[in-house]
Amino acid sequence: MANSLAHRGPDGRGILVEGRVGLAHTRLAVIDREGGAQPFSNPARGTTIVYNGEVFNHIELRRELESDGRVFSTKSDTEVVLAAYERWGDDAWRRFEGQFALALWDRFARSMYLVRDRAGICPLFVARLPNALIFASEAKAIFASGRVAPCVDRIAINAVFRNWSVPGTRSVFEGVDSVAPGQRVRISLDAIGSPVWRRERQDSLGKGSCSVVGRTYARLRDASDSLEFLAVSNNSRESSSSEARVTERLRHAVQQRLRSDIPVGAYLSGGLDSSLLTALIVEERARAGSSPPTTFSIRFRGERDFDRGFDEGAAQHMVAQALGTDHREIAVGTDRLVESLERTINHTESPLLRAGPIPMLLLSEFVREQGMRVVLTGEGADELFGGYDIFKEARLRAYLARDPASEMRQALASRLHRQHATRTDGGIAMWSAFLSSGEAYAHRRDSSAHLREDGQEHALQRSGSGDTDPFASHLLRWQSGAWMVRFLSEDIRASLDQEAFCRCVESAMPPAWRDLDDLGRAQELEIASFMVPYLLSSQGDRMLMANGVEGRYPFLDGALAAEAARLRSEERLVGLREKPLLRRIARRLLPREIAERPKWPYRSPMQRAFFGVDAPDFVRDALSDTRLRAHPLIDGPAATRLAQRAFTASATTPLSEREEMAAFGLLTLVLWHERFVEHASFANAVDQRESAISIFKHDACACSEECFACSEDER
């Protein structure tokens, strides 16, 4: 299991086995490189921790604990986390400002705690077996135990094609779930293997989940949540303007995330968010008497104009020059994207509808080659401060619902989606669907307006007019995704409809989210359905840690997120102008061209790299008629027709956006299934292990307390 996670922790390894408990850790050494080895134990208190990530306020917590009489033997944040639990128990987690997934074994309480940060930055997967609980940072480590075989969760595959990822705690592997963001799970050792444990497991498996129930200790945007522990200063709370409060909290978030015993760099895309972070890093380093940081960016090279729509090099250079950073960039062509696809899927552990994670894998590899291991990055700003088109679409649809006959409809939609028009002709279809949805939203629930999805009708509205539907902002995206589900096998298509998918998303939402304003609901939906399961996972943590690089996210600081949740709607979105408050802050620190630059979605060349008449041989093989028709997860005839269309696409007859995504989804589904399911070499090992366990399952068991196979009653 530890071997399978060597990429996440290339700097060290530790293993502890204590009776029925085993803990393993692979280390990326950032804080206290000499004294922070794990598993880290306090024998006097019977506690041991393995821990991925960082608690950035460990210095402040250390001071508080030292004033209480605690003596520390290391300078690591790991020891602080353990000491905080020993001092405050279950109240410790909400005091942490950071990104982490941890397992803490309390021998005296005979309990294991699994805890994940409030933003869901660091992954933590669990599998509940009849006689054991197995957990790890990635699913492949659970499979490496030899006790869990990777099986397809058909509902989850349906969700991936609808939404790019699986919302909630489900994974694409049946019986493997994740601990939810901001949750802690407590497992009693004595409960494992008991009749109650087995019955609960069986009940949860019937619902397609292994369901290890946790308690929510914190939520990302909860303005009332634990701010007494996360407050920056009294001055921040007393600041007269929200701009001043956000600025101060953002500065503090950057300061904390620069804490490291090794150099810290930054990703620089040339957009508002990463540029603003870089400017604040430059200021902070100047105050400390240090030179500007090293910044990293990726560019796409190609001879055709098609590629230029993906390249942001001019903006990146403008920011780097203005701020004086040591800027380094990597330029990749379609050949690098193609050759890195299978490695990317190995780390995402999921099929993909976009090729965006591939360049991020190459960028983190470049960072590591340049001798860096920690970077700050701007994820989270769009979700918290209103940066995405989906928020503007929701506002425009509400306007169209009030005035369906407005002469401004086409002009506003064209303005909103101008960037799509510069890239592919698929943008025209998107506008058409967008305007049609605006008309549908003007009808009441009792109207006959429906969208058809794969032969079944689903009402667009559930509660009054469309603009008051709590899912209104995201329904168009999900309906577009539902079109792609048609290429999956019949049983997968039948596993999840639109209503069931909405319930799946709602299971990950905070209480009372329906009571928020339209924009607040849309933000919570985006966080739960996209940011956590895709942006921070497939495109974030997995691509960074694949090369042993730690990404840090100042915009996901708990106090900053709570402050953002307090902002008035017009401070997050003014008309169709995104992130007005962040832009006001940026004007004081960045060139005006960058502070005012419109949001430009991150994309990578996909059609030219993987499809068309020059498609790579392995793509043609994966999407061949023979393989598609024989594949258990795919509708062979429908998928074959799409593949033929993909291989004849050209610059003059390009794939539409959803055709492109569906074709790439099928390609990665085939490769993912081959990698994780078809080549499960440990299947026999699982059978042998279960056979060995069965020897101990008899009425007159006389084994010791340490036997993992027997329940307490049997002992």
C-alpha positions in Angstrom: 0.0 0.0 0.0 2.8 2.4 0.9 4.6 1.5 -2.4 1.5 2.6 -4.4 1.7 6.1 -2.8 5.4 6.6 -3.2 4.8 9.5 -5.7 2.9 11.4 -3.0 5.7 11.1 -0.5 9.1 10.6 -2.1 11.1 11.8 0.9 10.5 9.1 3.4 8.4 6.2 4.6 7.2 4.8 7.9 5.1 1.9 9.0 3.5 1.1 12.4 1.7 -2.2 13.2 0.0 -2.4 16.6 -2.2 -5.4 17.0 -5.2 -5.0 14.7 -4.1 -1.5 13.6 -1.7 -0.8 10.8 -0.6 2.7 9.7 1.8 3.6 6.8 3.0 7.0 5.6 5.0 8.3 2.7 6.4 11.7 3.3 6.8 14.9 1.3 9.1 16.8 3.7 8.2 20.5 3.9 8.0 21.5 7.6 10.8 20.3 10.0 12.4 18.0 7.5 14.6 16.4 10.2 12.0 15.8 12.9 8.7 15.4 11.2 8.8 11.7 10.3 5.6 9.7 10.5 3.8 7.7 11.9 4.3 10.1 14.8 3.5 8.7 18.2 3.1 9.9 21.8 3.5 6.6 23.8 2.5 8.3 27.1 -0.9 9.2 25.7 -1.3 6.2 23.4 -1.8 8.3 20.3 -0.3 7.9 16.8 -1.0 10.0 13.6 -0.4 9.7 9.9 -1.1 12.9 8.2 -1.1 14.3 4.6 -1.1 18.1 4.1 -0.4 21.1 6.3 -2.0 23.0 9.2 -0.9 26.5 8.5 -1.7 28.0 11.8 0.5 25.5 13.7 2.7 28.2 15.0 -0.2 30.0 16.8 -1.6 26.7 18.1 1.9 25.7 19.3 2.1 28.9 21.3 -1.3 28.3 22.9 -0.4 24.8 23.8 3.0 25.8 25.2 1.3 28.3 27.4 -0.8 25.4 28.7 2.4 23.6 29.6 2.9 21.3 26.6 6.5 20.6 25.7 7.3 19.8 22.1 10.2 17.6 20.8 10.0 18.7 17.1 9.2 21.8 15.1 6.7 20.0 12.9 3.0 20.8 12.5 2.4 17.0 12.8 3.2 17.1 16.5 1.0 20.2 17.0 -1.9 18.4 15.4 -1.4 15.4 17.8 -1.0 17.7 20.8 -4.2 19.6 19.8 -6.2 16.4 19.8 -4.8 15.4 23.2 -5.6 18.9 24.6 -9.0 19.6 23.0 -10.2 16.2 21.8 -12.9 16.3 19.2 -13.0 20.1 19.3 -9.4 20.3 17.9 -10.3 19.8 14.2 -12.2 23.1 13.9 -9.2 25.0 15.2 -7.1 24.0 12.2 -6.6 26.3 9.3 -5.1 24.2 6.5 -5.5 21.4 4.0 -5.2 17.9 5.4 -6.3 14.3 5.5 -5.3 12.5 8.7 -5.7 9.2 10.6 -5.3 9.4 14.3 -5.2 6.2 16.4 -6.1 6.6 20.1 -5.0 3.3 21.7 -6.6 4.0 25.1 -9.9 4.9 23.5 -9.5 2.0 21.0 -10.6 4.4 18.3 -9.4 5.6 14.9 -10.2 9.2 13.8 -10.3 10.0 10.1 -10.5 13.7 9.4 -10.5 15.8 6.2 -10.1 19.6 5.8 -13.1 21.8 5.4 -12.4 22.6 1.7 -11.8 19.0 0.6 -8.3 19.7 -0.8 -6.6 16.5 0.4 -8.3 13.2 -0.5 -9.2 10.4 1.9 -10.8 7.2 0.7 -12.3 4.4 2.8 -13.5 0.8 2.2 -15.6 -0.9 4.8 -15.1 -4.7 4.8 -16.9 -7.3 6.9 -13.9 -7.5 9.3 -11.9 -4.4 8.6 -11.8 -0.8 7.5 -9.1 0.2 5.0 -8.4 3.9 4.2 -5.8 5.7 2.0 -5.1 9.0 0.2 -5.8 7.3 -3.1 -8.0 4.3 -4.1 -5.1 2.5 -5.7 -3.6 2.0 -2.2 -6.8 0.4 -1.0 -6.6 -2.0 -3.9 -2.9 -2.7 -3.2 -4.0 -4.1 0.2 -5.1 -7.2 -1.7 -8.4 -7.2 0.1 -10.5 -5.0 -2.1 -10.9 -5.5 -5.9 -11.7 -2.5 -8.1 -15.3 -2.9 -9.3 -17.2 -0.3 -11.4 -19.9 1.9 -9.7 -22.3 2.3 -12.6 -24.2 5.2 -11.0 -20.9 7.0 -10.5 -19.9 6.5 -14.2 -23.2 8.0 -15.2 -22.5 11.0 -12.9 -19.1 11.5 -14.4 -20.6 11.8 -17.9 -23.2 14.3 -16.7 -21.0 16.4 -14.5 -17.3 15.6 -15.2 -17.0 14.1 -11.7 -19.0 12.3 -8.9 -20.5 14.7 -6.3 -20.7 13.6 -2.7 -18.7 10.9 -1.1 -19.1 8.3 -3.8 -16.2 7.2 -6.1 -16.2 5.5 -9.4 -15.3 2.3 -7.6 -18.1 0.3 -5.9 -17.6 0.1 -2.2 -14.9 2.8 -2.0 -16.1 6.1 -0.7 -14.4 9.3 0.5 -14.7 11.1 3.8 -16.6 14.3 3.1 -14.9 17.7 3.3 -15.0 19.1 6.9 -15.9 15.8 8.4 -14.4 13.5 11.0 -15.2 9.8 11.2 -14.6 7.9 14.5 -14.3 4.1 14.3 -14.2 2.0 17.3 -11.9 -0.9 16.9 -14.2 -3.1 18.9 -17.1 -2.4 16.5 -15.2 -3.7 13.5 -16.5 -7.1 12.5 -19.4 -7.1 15.0 -22.8 -8.1 13.9 -23.9 -4.5 13.9 -20.9 -3.5 11.8 -21.7 -6.2 9.2 -25.4 -5.4 9.1 -24.7 -1.7 8.6 -22.2 -2.5 5.9 -24.7 -4.8 4.1 -27.4 -2.1 4.3 -25.1 0.6 2.9 -23.8 -1.6 0.1 -27.4 -2.1 -1.0 -27.5 1.6 -1.6 -24.2 1.5 -3.6 -22.0 2.9 -0.8 -19.8 1.7 2.0 -21.2 4.5 4.1 -18.9 5.2 7.0 -20.9 7.9 8.8 -19.0 11.0 9.9 -19.7 14.2 11.8 -19.4 17.6 10.1 -17.1 19.8 12.2 -16.8 22.7 9.7 -18.0 23.9 6.3 -16.1 26.1 3.9 -18.5 29.0 3.5 -20.1 29.0 7.0 -19.7 32.5 8.2 -20.5 31.5 11.8 -18.2 28.6 11.9 -15.2 28.7 14.3 -14.1 32.2 13.3 -12.9 32.8 16.9 -10.1 30.4 16.1 -9.5 31.5 12.5 -9.7 35.3 13.0 -6.8 37.3 11.6 -7.0 40.2 14.1 -9.4 42.5 15.8 -8.7 45.2 13.2 -10.0 42.9 10.5 -13.4 42.6 12.1 -13.6 46.3 12.7 -12.7 47.3 9.1 -15.4 49.5 7.7 -15.4 48.0 4.2 -15.7 44.5 2.9 -12.8 45.3 0.5 -10.6 46.0 3.5 -11.6 42.9 5.3 -11.1 40.6 2.3 -7.8 42.2 1.5 -6.5 41.7 5.1 -7.7 38.1 5.2 -6.2 37.3 1.8 -2.9 38.8 2.9 -2.9 36.7 6.0 -3.8 33.6 4.1 -0.9 34.2 1.8 1.5 34.8 4.8 0.5 31.5 6.4 0.9 29.5 3.2 4.4 30.8 2.7 5.4 29.0 5.9 7.9 26.3 4.8 11.4 25.1 5.4 11.9 24.8 1.6 11.3 27.4 -1.1 7.7 28.2 -2.2 6.8 29.2 -5.7 3.6 30.1 -7.4 1.5 29.1 -10.5 1.0 32.0 -12.8 -1.7 31.6 -15.4 -2.0 35.3 -16.3 -5.5 35.5 -15.0 -6.7 37.7 -12.2 -6.5 35.2 -9.3 -3.0 33.8 -9.8 -1.7 37.3 -10.7 -3.2 38.8 -7.5 -1.7 36.0 -5.4 1.7 36.5 -7.0 1.5 40.3 -6.3 0.8 39.6 -2.6 3.6 37.0 -2.4 6.0 39.6 -3.8 4.8 42.1 -1.2 5.2 39.7 1.6 8.7 38.6 0.5 9.7 42.2 0.2 8.7 42.8 3.8 10.8 39.9 4.8 13.8 41.2 2.8 13.6 38.4 0.2 13.5 38.5 -3.6 10.3 37.9 -5.6 9.2 34.3 -5.9 9.7 31.8 -8.7 6.6 31.6 -10.9 5.6 28.8 -13.2 3.3 28.6 -16.2 2.4 26.3 -19.1 1.9 27.3 -22.7 0.6 25.5 -25.7 2.6 25.5 -28.9 1.3 24.8 -32.3 1.5 26.0 -35.9 -2.2 26.5 -36.4 -4.3 29.4 -35.2 -6.5 26.9 -33.4 -3.9 26.5 -30.7 -3.6 30.2 -30.0 -7.0 30.3 -28.3 -5.5 28.2 -25.5 -2.3 30.1 -24.9 -2.1 32.8 -22.3 1.6 33.5 -22.6 1.3 37.3 -23.3 -0.6 37.9 -20.0 1.8 35.6 -18.0 4.8 37.6 -19.3 3.2 40.9 -18.5 2.6 40.0 -14.9 6.0 38.4 -14.4 7.7 41.4 -15.8 5.6 43.9 -13.8 6.2 42.0 -10.5 9.8 41.0 -11.2 9.4 37.3 -10.6 11.8 34.6 -11.6 9.5 33.3 -14.2 9.8 29.9 -15.8 7.6 28.3 -18.4 7.1 25.1 -20.2 5.7 24.9 -23.7 4.0 21.7 -24.7 2.7 20.5 -28.0 0.0 17.9 -28.7 2.6 15.1 -28.7 3.3 15.7 -24.9 -0.5 15.7 -24.2 -0.9 12.4 -26.1 2.0 10.6 -24.4 0.9 11.7 -20.9 -2.7 10.6 -21.1 -2.4 7.1 -19.7 -0.2 8.4 -16.8 -2.8 11.1 -16.1 -5.6 8.5 -15.9 -3.5 6.4 -13.5 -3.4 9.3 -11.1 -6.9 10.7 -11.6 -8.3 7.2 -11.1 -11.3 8.3 -13.0 -12.5 8.8 -16.6 -12.2 12.4 -17.8 -14.3 14.5 -20.1 -11.7 17.2 -20.5 -7.9 17.0 -21.2 -7.2 19.8 -18.7 -5.5 17.6 -16.1 -2.8 16.5 -18.5 -1.1 19.9 -18.8 -1.3 20.3 -15.0 0.5 17.0 -14.6 3.2 18.3 -17.0 3.4 21.6 -15.2 4.0 19.9 -11.8 6.6 17.7 -13.3 8.4 20.8 -14.6 8.2 22.4 -11.1 9.8 19.4 -9.6 12.5 19.3 -12.3 13.2 23.0 -11.4 13.9 22.0 -7.8 10.7 23.2 -6.2 8.2 21.2 -4.2 5.6 23.8 -3.0 3.5 26.2 -5.1 0.6 28.6 -4.3 -2.2 28.5 -6.7 -5.4 30.5 -7.3 -8.1 27.8 -7.2 -11.2 28.7 -5.2 -11.4 32.4 -6.1 -14.0 31.8 -8.9 -16.3 29.7 -6.7 -16.1 32.1 -3.7 -16.1 35.5 -5.5 -18.3 34.9 -8.5 -16.0 34.2 -11.3 -17.6 31.6 -13.5 -19.9 32.0 -16.5 -22.4 29.7 -14.9 -23.1 32.4 -12.3 -23.7 34.9 -15.1 -25.8 32.5 -17.0 -28.1 32.1 -14.0 -28.5 35.8 -13.7 -29.1 36.3 -17.4 -31.7 33.5 -17.4 -33.5 35.1 -14.5 -33.6 38.3 -16.6 -34.9 36.5 -19.6 -37.6 34.8 -17.5 -38.9 38.2 -16.5 -38.8 39.5 -20.0 -38.7 36.7 -22.6 -39.3 39.0 -25.5 -36.4 41.3 -24.7 -34.5 42.5 -27.8 -31.3 42.3 -25.7 -31.4 38.5 -25.5 -29.0 37.7 -28.4 -26.6 40.6 -27.6 -26.3 39.6 -23.9 -25.8 35.9 -24.7 -23.2 36.7 -27.4 -21.4 39.0 -24.9 -21.5 36.3 -22.3 -20.1 33.5 -24.5 -17.8 35.6 -26.8 -14.8 33.4 -25.9 -16.5 30.3 -27.2 -17.0 31.9 -30.6 -13.3 32.4 -31.0 -12.6 28.7 -30.3 -15.1 26.4 -32.0 -18.3 26.5 -33.8 -19.8 24.6 -30.9 -20.3 27.9 -29.2 -23.2 28.7 -31.6 -25.1 25.6 -30.4 -24.4 26.6 -26.8 -26.0 30.0 -27.4 -29.0 28.3 -28.9 -29.4 26.0 -26.0 -28.8 28.8 -23.6 -31.5 31.0 -25.1 -34.0 28.1 -25.3 -33.4 27.5 -21.6 -34.2 31.1 -20.9 -37.6 30.7 -22.7 -38.3 27.5 -20.7 -37.5 29.2 -17.5 -40.2 31.8 -18.2 -42.9 29.1 -17.8 -44.4 27.9 -14.5 -44.2 24.4 -13.1 -47.6 23.5 -14.4 -46.6 24.3 -18.0 -45.8 21.6 -20.5 -42.1 22.8 -20.9 -39.8 19.9 -20.6 -36.3 18.9 -21.7 -36.0 15.5 -23.2 -33.2 13.3 -22.0 -32.4 10.0 -23.7 -36.0 9.2 -24.4 -37.4 10.2 -21.0 -38.9 13.5 -20.0 -37.9 15.4 -16.9 -39.5 18.5 -15.7 -37.1 21.5 -15.8 -38.8 23.1 -12.8 -39.6 21.8 -9.3 -40.5 24.8 -7.4 -42.2 27.8 -9.0 -40.5 29.7 -11.8 -37.2 28.5 -13.1 -35.2 31.3 -11.6 -36.3 30.2 -8.1 -35.5 26.5 -8.7 -32.5 25.8 -6.3 -30.8 23.9 -9.1 -31.6 26.4 -11.8 -28.0 27.6 -12.3 -26.7 24.2 -13.1 -29.5 22.4 -14.9 -28.4 23.4 -18.4 -24.9 22.0 -17.7 -26.3 18.7 -16.4 -28.8 18.4 -19.3 -26.0 18.9 -21.7 -24.1 16.2 -19.9 -27.1 13.9 -20.0 -26.8 13.9 -23.8 -23.4 12.2 -23.4 -24.8 9.4 -21.2 -26.4 8.0 -24.4 -23.1 6.5 -25.4 -23.0 4.3 -22.2 -24.5 0.9 -21.8 -28.2 0.5 -21.1 -27.8 -0.4 -17.4 -25.6 2.6 -16.8 -28.1 4.9 -18.6 -30.9 3.5 -16.4 -28.9 3.8 -13.2 -29.4 7.6 -12.7 -31.8 10.1 -14.0 -31.8 13.9 -13.7 -33.9 13.9 -10.5 -31.7 11.3 -8.8 -28.6 13.2 -9.8 -29.9 16.4 -8.2 -30.5 14.4 -5.0 -27.0 13.1 -5.2 -25.7 16.7 -5.4 -27.9 17.9 -2.6 -26.5 15.2 -0.3 -23.2 17.2 -0.4 -24.8 20.6 0.2 -24.8 22.4 3.5 -28.0 22.8 5.5 -30.3 25.7 4.5 -28.5 26.2 1.2 -31.9 26.5 -0.5 -32.5 29.7 1.6 -29.5 31.5 0.0 -29.9 34.0 -2.8 -29.6 32.8 -6.4 -25.9 33.5 -6.6 -25.2 31.9 -3.2 -27.0 28.7 -4.2 -25.1 28.6 -7.5 -21.8 29.0 -5.6 -22.6 26.2 -3.2 -23.6 24.0 -6.1 -20.4 24.7 -7.9 -18.3 24.0 -4.9 -20.1 20.6 -4.2 -20.5 19.4 -7.8 -17.4 20.7 -9.5 -14.7 22.3 -7.3 -14.3 19.5 -4.7 -14.7 16.4 -6.9 -13.0 17.7 -10.0 -11.0 20.9 -9.8 -9.3 20.1 -6.5 -9.0 16.4 -7.2 -8.5 15.4 -10.8 -7.0 18.7 -11.9 -5.5 19.7 -8.5 -4.2 17.4 -5.8 -3.7 14.3 -8.1 -1.7 16.2 -10.7 0.5 17.9 -8.2 1.1 15.0 -5.9 1.8 12.7 -8.9 5.2 14.5 -9.0 5.6 15.0 -5.3 4.6 18.7 -5.4 2.4 20.3 -2.8 -0.2 22.9 -4.0 -1.5 25.5 -1.5 -4.7 27.4 -1.9 -4.9 30.8 -0.2 -8.4 31.5 -1.6 -9.7 28.5 0.3 -8.6 29.8 3.7 -11.5 29.2 6.1 -11.7 32.8 7.4 -11.4 34.3 3.9 -14.1 31.9 2.6 -16.4 32.9 5.5 -15.8 36.6 4.7 -16.6 36.0 1.0 -19.9 34.3 2.0 -20.9 37.6 3.8 -20.4 39.7 0.6 -23.4 41.3 -1.0 -24.5 39.9 -4.3 -23.2 43.0 -6.2 -19.8 42.5 -4.6 -19.5 39.1 -6.3 -21.2 39.9 -9.6 -22.2 43.2 -11.2 -24.4 42.6 -14.3 -22.1 40.3 -16.3 -18.9 41.5 -14.7 -17.4 38.9 -12.5 -15.4 39.3 -9.2 -15.8 43.1 -8.9 -14.4 43.2 -5.4 -11.2 41.2 -6.3 -10.7 43.5 -9.3 -10.8 46.6 -7.1 -8.1 45.0 -4.9 -6.1 44.0 -7.9 -6.1 47.5 -9.4 -3.7 48.6 -6.7 -1.3 45.8 -7.3 -1.3 44.8 -10.9 -1.2 46.3 -14.4 -4.7 47.5 -15.3 -4.8 45.2 -18.3 -4.6 42.2 -15.9 -6.9 43.6 -13.2 -9.6 44.3 -15.9 -8.9 41.2 -18.0 -12.1 39.1 -18.6 -12.2 35.6 -17.2 -10.7 33.2 -19.7 -11.6 29.6 -18.9 -8.6 27.2 -18.7 -8.6 24.7 -21.6 -6.2 22.6 -23.4 -6.1 21.5 -27.0 -8.1 18.2 -27.2 -9.6 17.7 -30.6 -6.4 18.3 -32.5 -4.3 16.2 -30.1 -6.6 13.1 -29.9 -9.0 13.1 -32.9 -9.2 13.8 -36.6 -7.6 12.0 -39.5 -4.2 12.1 -37.7 -5.5 10.6 -34.4 -2.9 8.5 -32.6 -2.9 4.8 -33.1 -3.7 4.0 -29.5 -6.7 6.2 -29.6 -8.0 4.5 -32.8 -7.4 1.1 -31.1 -9.2 2.1 -27.9 -12.2 3.5 -29.9 -12.2 0.8 -32.5 -15.5 -0.8 -33.5 -14.4 -4.2 -32.0 -13.5 -2.8 -28.6 -16.4 -0.5 -28.3 -19.0 -3.1 -29.2 -17.5 -5.6 -26.7 -17.1 -3.1 -23.8 -19.4 -3.8 -20.9 -19.9 -0.1 -20.0 -20.5 1.3 -23.5 -23.3 1.3 -26.0 -21.3 -0.1 -28.9 -23.3 1.1 -32.0 -23.8 4.6 -30.6 -20.2 4.9 -29.5 -18.9 3.6 -32.8 -20.9 6.3 -34.7 -19.4 9.0 -32.5 -15.9 7.6 -32.9 -16.2 7.6 -36.7 -17.3 11.2 -36.5 -14.4 12.0 -34.2 -11.8 10.5 -36.6 -13.2 12.5 -39.6 -13.3 15.9 -37.7 -11.1 18.7 -39.1 -10.6 22.4 -38.8 -13.4 23.0 -41.2 -15.7 20.4 -39.7 -14.8 20.4 -36.0 -16.5 18.4 -33.3 -19.1 20.3 -31.3 -18.1 20.8 -27.7 -20.3 18.0 -26.3 -19.2 15.7 -29.1 -15.6 16.4 -28.2 -16.2 15.8 -24.5 -18.2 12.6 -25.2 -15.5 11.2 -27.4 -12.8 12.0 -24.9 -15.0 10.5 -22.1 -15.3 7.2 -24.0 -11.5 7.2 -24.7 -10.6 7.7 -21.1 -13.4 5.3 -19.9 -11.8 2.5 -22.0 -8.3 3.3 -20.8 -9.4 3.7 -17.1 -11.3 0.4 -17.2 -8.3 -1.4 -18.7 -6.0 0.0 -16.2 -8.0 -0.5 -13.0 -10.6 -3.2 -13.6 -9.3 -5.5 -16.4 -5.8 -5.7 -15.1 -6.6 -6.3 -11.4 -3.7 -8.7 -10.8 -4.5 -9.0 -7.1 -7.9 -10.7 -7.7 -6.5 -14.1 -6.8 -4.8 -12.6 -3.7 -8.2 -11.4 -2.5 -9.7 -14.8 -2.9 -6.8 -16.5 -1.0 -7.1 -13.9 1.8 -10.8 -14.5 2.2 -10.2 -18.3 2.2 -7.7 -17.8 5.0 -10.1 -15.7 7.0 -12.8 -18.3 6.8 -10.7 -20.7 8.8 -11.3 -18.6 11.9 -15.1 -18.2 11.4 -16.4 -21.0 13.6 -18.6 -21.2 16.7 -16.0 -22.2 19.2 -13.4 -19.7 18.2 -10.5 -19.6 20.7 -8.3 -17.0 19.1 -6.8 -14.1 20.8 -8.2 -10.6 21.2 -5.9 -9.4 18.3 -7.6 -11.6 15.7 -9.2 -9.2 13.2 -11.6 -11.9 11.8 -13.7 -12.3 14.9 -16.4 -10.1 16.4 -16.4 -9.3 20.1 -19.3 -11.7 20.7 -17.4 -14.5 19.0 -14.3 -13.9 21.2 
